[in-house]
Amino acid sequence: MTTLMPEFDLPDTMALRPLRRPTVSDAEFRAAMSGMASTVHVVTARRGDERVGRTMTSVMSLSAHPPALLISVDIVSRLADLIARTGGFSLAMLASDQTAVADAFAGKVAAEHRFTHGQWGQWPSGQPMLLGAATALDCEVIGAMETGTHVLFAGAIIEAETATERQPLMWHRHGYHQPGGLD
């Protein structure tokens, strides 16, 4: 399999060793991962007048000092390119009533119309900010690693807004759920 390389330089790479045994099939992998209940996020980046974003569940807390998280982005995507070029991104943990936003940024709406879903503002950094999210974060990239098909971006959290009264949107077994509503 040929991996397309991005048009930007990554500061570090993660060397993956050759496998000793065969992996599960794509279908088995997808079925297994669908069992992982995850909060639904929209990760966005802006450069000039261009804004891009994508729905993702591949997000995790990285450290408390500095406060940071880790996201996994398709290496050949425009989102990865903008994050690498600008050194920042924003993340919104969607609230349970924001399924239309999740669907739009998951590709069910043309890229040029995605930001018409939900109410959008802007962080002081200029990155897009989704209003009404359960949690909204503005992040500065502090590290990145290539893993073959994806880039792991470590982002230090420089701004945060949390609406404690809002419940997060969850993804489990190929569908949206509310906390406590997982089957």
Contacts in CASP RR format, 6 or more apart in sequence:
PFRMAT RR
TARGET T0000
AUTHOR 0000-0000-0000
METHOD contacts of the structure
MODEL  1
MTTLMPEFDLPDTMALRPLRRPTVSDAEFRAAMSGMASTVHVVTARRGDE
RVGRTMTSVMSLSAHPPALLISVDIVSRLADLIARTGGFSLAMLASDQTA
VADAFAGKVAAEHRFTHGQWGQWPSGQPMLLGAATALDCEVIGAMETGTH
VLFAGAIIEAETATERQPLMWHRHGYHQPGGLD
3 75 0 8 1.000
3 148 0 8 1.000
3 149 0 8 1.000
4 75 0 8 1.000
4 76 0 8 1.000
5 75 0 8 1.000
6 75 0 8 1.000
6 76 0 8 1.000
6 80 0 8 1.000
6 81 0 8 1.000
6 84 0 8 1.000
6 151 0 8 1.000
7 81 0 8 1.000
8 80 0 8 1.000
8 81 0 8 1.000
8 84 0 8 1.000
8 85 0 8 1.000
9 84 0 8 1.000
10 84 0 8 1.000
10 144 0 8 1.000
10 145 0 8 1.000
10 146 0 8 1.000
10 151 0 8 1.000
11 143 0 8 1.000
11 144 0 8 1.000
12 143 0 8 1.000
12 144 0 8 1.000
12 145 0 8 1.000
12 146 0 8 1.000
13 145 0 8 1.000
13 146 0 8 1.000
14 145 0 8 1.000
14 146 0 8 1.000
14 147 0 8 1.000
14 152 0 8 1.000
16 147 0 8 1.000
16 148 0 8 1.000
23 29 0 8 1.000
24 32 0 8 1.000
34 172 0 8 1.000
34 173 0 8 1.000
34 174 0 8 1.000
35 172 0 8 1.000
35 173 0 8 1.000
36 57 0 8 1.000
36 172 0 8 1.000
37 170 0 8 1.000
37 171 0 8 1.000
37 172 0 8 1.000
37 177 0 8 1.000
37 182 0 8 1.000
38 57 0 8 1.000
38 59 0 8 1.000
38 170 0 8 1.000
38 171 0 8 1.000
38 172 0 8 1.000
39 57 0 8 1.000
39 59 0 8 1.000
39 93 0 8 1.000
39 94 0 8 1.000
39 134 0 8 1.000
39 168 0 8 1.000
39 169 0 8 1.000
39 170 0 8 1.000
39 171 0 8 1.000
40 55 0 8 1.000
40 57 0 8 1.000
40 93 0 8 1.000
40 94 0 8 1.000
40 102 0 8 1.000
40 168 0 8 1.000
40 169 0 8 1.000
40 170 0 8 1.000
40 171 0 8 1.000
40 176 0 8 1.000
41 55 0 8 1.000
41 56 0 8 1.000
41 57 0 8 1.000
41 59 0 8 1.000
41 71 0 8 1.000
41 91 0 8 1.000
41 92 0 8 1.000
41 93 0 8 1.000
41 94 0 8 1.000
42 53 0 8 1.000
42 54 0 8 1.000
42 55 0 8 1.000
42 56 0 8 1.000
42 91 0 8 1.000
42 92 0 8 1.000
42 94 0 8 1.000
42 101 0 8 1.000
42 102 0 8 1.000
42 105 0 8 1.000
42 130 0 8 1.000
43 53 0 8 1.000
43 54 0 8 1.000
43 56 0 8 1.000
43 59 0 8 1.000
43 71 0 8 1.000
43 73 0 8 1.000
43 79 0 8 1.000
43 89 0 8 1.000
43 90 0 8 1.000
43 91 0 8 1.000
44 51 0 8 1.000
44 52 0 8 1.000
44 53 0 8 1.000
44 79 0 8 1.000
44 89 0 8 1.000
44 90 0 8 1.000
44 91 0 8 1.000
44 92 0 8 1.000
44 127 0 8 1.000
44 128 0 8 1.000
44 130 0 8 1.000
45 51 0 8 1.000
45 52 0 8 1.000
45 53 0 8 1.000
45 79 0 8 1.000
45 82 0 8 1.000
45 83 0 8 1.000
45 86 0 8 1.000
45 88 0 8 1.000
45 89 0 8 1.000
45 90 0 8 1.000
45 127 0 8 1.000
45 128 0 8 1.000
46 52 0 8 1.000
46 82 0 8 1.000
46 86 0 8 1.000
46 122 0 8 1.000
46 126 0 8 1.000
46 127 0 8 1.000
46 128 0 8 1.000
47 82 0 8 1.000
47 85 0 8 1.000
47 86 0 8 1.000
50 82 0 8 1.000
51 115 0 8 1.000
51 128 0 8 1.000
52 78 0 8 1.000
52 79 0 8 1.000
52 82 0 8 1.000
52 111 0 8 1.000
53 79 0 8 1.000
53 105 0 8 1.000
53 114 0 8 1.000
53 128 0 8 1.000
54 73 0 8 1.000
54 77 0 8 1.000
54 79 0 8 1.000
54 105 0 8 1.000
54 106 0 8 1.000
55 102 0 8 1.000
55 103 0 8 1.000
55 105 0 8 1.000
55 106 0 8 1.000
55 107 0 8 1.000
56 71 0 8 1.000
56 72 0 8 1.000
56 73 0 8 1.000
57 171 0 8 1.000
58 71 0 8 1.000
58 72 0 8 1.000
58 150 0 8 1.000
59 69 0 8 1.000
59 70 0 8 1.000
59 71 0 8 1.000
59 72 0 8 1.000
59 91 0 8 1.000
60 69 0 8 1.000
60 70 0 8 1.000
61 68 0 8 1.000
61 69 0 8 1.000
61 70 0 8 1.000
62 68 0 8 1.000
62 69 0 8 1.000
62 70 0 8 1.000
62 154 0 8 1.000
62 155 0 8 1.000
66 142 0 8 1.000
66 156 0 8 1.000
66 157 0 8 1.000
67 156 0 8 1.000
67 157 0 8 1.000
68 139 0 8 1.000
68 142 0 8 1.000
68 154 0 8 1.000
68 155 0 8 1.000
68 156 0 8 1.000
68 157 0 8 1.000
69 91 0 8 1.000
69 137 0 8 1.000
69 139 0 8 1.000
69 154 0 8 1.000
69 155 0 8 1.000
69 157 0 8 1.000
70 152 0 8 1.000
70 153 0 8 1.000
70 154 0 8 1.000
70 155 0 8 1.000
71 89 0 8 1.000
71 91 0 8 1.000
71 152 0 8 1.000
71 153 0 8 1.000
71 155 0 8 1.000
72 147 0 8 1.000
72 150 0 8 1.000
72 151 0 8 1.000
72 152 0 8 1.000
73 79 0 8 1.000
73 80 0 8 1.000
73 83 0 8 1.000
73 150 0 8 1.000
73 151 0 8 1.000
73 153 0 8 1.000
74 80 0 8 1.000
74 149 0 8 1.000
74 150 0 8 1.000
75 146 0 8 1.000
75 148 0 8 1.000
75 149 0 8 1.000
75 150 0 8 1.000
75 151 0 8 1.000
79 89 0 8 1.000
80 151 0 8 1.000
80 153 0 8 1.000
82 89 0 8 1.000
83 89 0 8 1.000
83 141 0 8 1.000
83 151 0 8 1.000
83 153 0 8 1.000
84 141 0 8 1.000
84 144 0 8 1.000
84 151 0 8 1.000
87 140 0 8 1.000
87 141 0 8 1.000
88 125 0 8 1.000
88 127 0 8 1.000
88 139 0 8 1.000
88 140 0 8 1.000
88 141 0 8 1.000
88 155 0 8 1.000
89 127 0 8 1.000
89 139 0 8 1.000
89 141 0 8 1.000
89 153 0 8 1.000
89 155 0 8 1.000
90 123 0 8 1.000
90 127 0 8 1.000
90 128 0 8 1.000
90 129 0 8 1.000
90 130 0 8 1.000
90 136 0 8 1.000
90 137 0 8 1.000
90 138 0 8 1.000
90 139 0 8 1.000
91 136 0 8 1.000
91 137 0 8 1.000
91 139 0 8 1.000
92 101 0 8 1.000
92 129 0 8 1.000
92 130 0 8 1.000
92 133 0 8 1.000
92 135 0 8 1.000
92 136 0 8 1.000
92 137 0 8 1.000
93 133 0 8 1.000
93 134 0 8 1.000
93 135 0 8 1.000
93 136 0 8 1.000
93 168 0 8 1.000
94 101 0 8 1.000
94 102 0 8 1.000
94 130 0 8 1.000
94 133 0 8 1.000
94 134 0 8 1.000
94 168 0 8 1.000
94 169 0 8 1.000
95 132 0 8 1.000
95 133 0 8 1.000
95 134 0 8 1.000
95 163 0 8 1.000
95 166 0 8 1.000
95 167 0 8 1.000
95 168 0 8 1.000
95 169 0 8 1.000
96 134 0 8 1.000
96 166 0 8 1.000
96 167 0 8 1.000
96 168 0 8 1.000
96 169 0 8 1.000
96 170 0 8 1.000
96 178 0 8 1.000
96 179 0 8 1.000
97 169 0 8 1.000
98 118 0 8 1.000
98 130 0 8 1.000
98 132 0 8 1.000
98 133 0 8 1.000
98 169 0 8 1.000
99 169 0 8 1.000
99 176 0 8 1.000
100 117 0 8 1.000
100 118 0 8 1.000
101 117 0 8 1.000
101 118 0 8 1.000
101 130 0 8 1.000
102 169 0 8 1.000
102 176 0 8 1.000
103 109 0 8 1.000
103 117 0 8 1.000
104 113 0 8 1.000
104 114 0 8 1.000
104 116 0 8 1.000
104 117 0 8 1.000
105 114 0 8 1.000
105 117 0 8 1.000
107 114 0 8 1.000
109 116 0 8 1.000
109 117 0 8 1.000
115 128 0 8 1.000
118 130 0 8 1.000
118 131 0 8 1.000
119 130 0 8 1.000
119 131 0 8 1.000
119 132 0 8 1.000
120 128 0 8 1.000
120 129 0 8 1.000
120 130 0 8 1.000
120 131 0 8 1.000
121 128 0 8 1.000
121 129 0 8 1.000
121 130 0 8 1.000
121 131 0 8 1.000
122 128 0 8 1.000
122 129 0 8 1.000
123 129 0 8 1.000
123 138 0 8 1.000
123 159 0 8 1.000
124 138 0 8 1.000
124 159 0 8 1.000
125 138 0 8 1.000
125 140 0 8 1.000
125 158 0 8 1.000
125 159 0 8 1.000
127 138 0 8 1.000
129 136 0 8 1.000
129 138 0 8 1.000
129 161 0 8 1.000
130 136 0 8 1.000
132 163 0 8 1.000
132 166 0 8 1.000
133 161 0 8 1.000
133 163 0 8 1.000
133 166 0 8 1.000
134 162 0 8 1.000
134 163 0 8 1.000
134 166 0 8 1.000
134 167 0 8 1.000
134 168 0 8 1.000
134 169 0 8 1.000
135 160 0 8 1.000
135 161 0 8 1.000
135 162 0 8 1.000
135 163 0 8 1.000
135 168 0 8 1.000
136 160 0 8 1.000
136 161 0 8 1.000
136 162 0 8 1.000
137 157 0 8 1.000
137 159 0 8 1.000
137 160 0 8 1.000
138 157 0 8 1.000
138 158 0 8 1.000
138 159 0 8 1.000
138 160 0 8 1.000
139 155 0 8 1.000
139 156 0 8 1.000
139 157 0 8 1.000
139 158 0 8 1.000
140 155 0 8 1.000
140 156 0 8 1.000
140 158 0 8 1.000
141 153 0 8 1.000
141 154 0 8 1.000
141 155 0 8 1.000
141 156 0 8 1.000
142 154 0 8 1.000
142 155 0 8 1.000
142 156 0 8 1.000
143 153 0 8 1.000
143 154 0 8 1.000
143 155 0 8 1.000
144 151 0 8 1.000
144 152 0 8 1.000
144 153 0 8 1.000
144 154 0 8 1.000
145 151 0 8 1.000
145 152 0 8 1.000
167 178 0 8 1.000
167 179 0 8 1.000
168 179 0 8 1.000
169 176 0 8 1.000
169 177 0 8 1.000
169 178 0 8 1.000
170 176 0 8 1.000
170 177 0 8 1.000
170 178 0 8 1.000
170 179 0 8 1.000
170 181 0 8 1.000
170 182 0 8 1.000
171 177 0 8 1.000
172 182 0 8 1.000
172 183 0 8 1.000
173 183 0 8 1.000
177 183 0 8 1.000
END
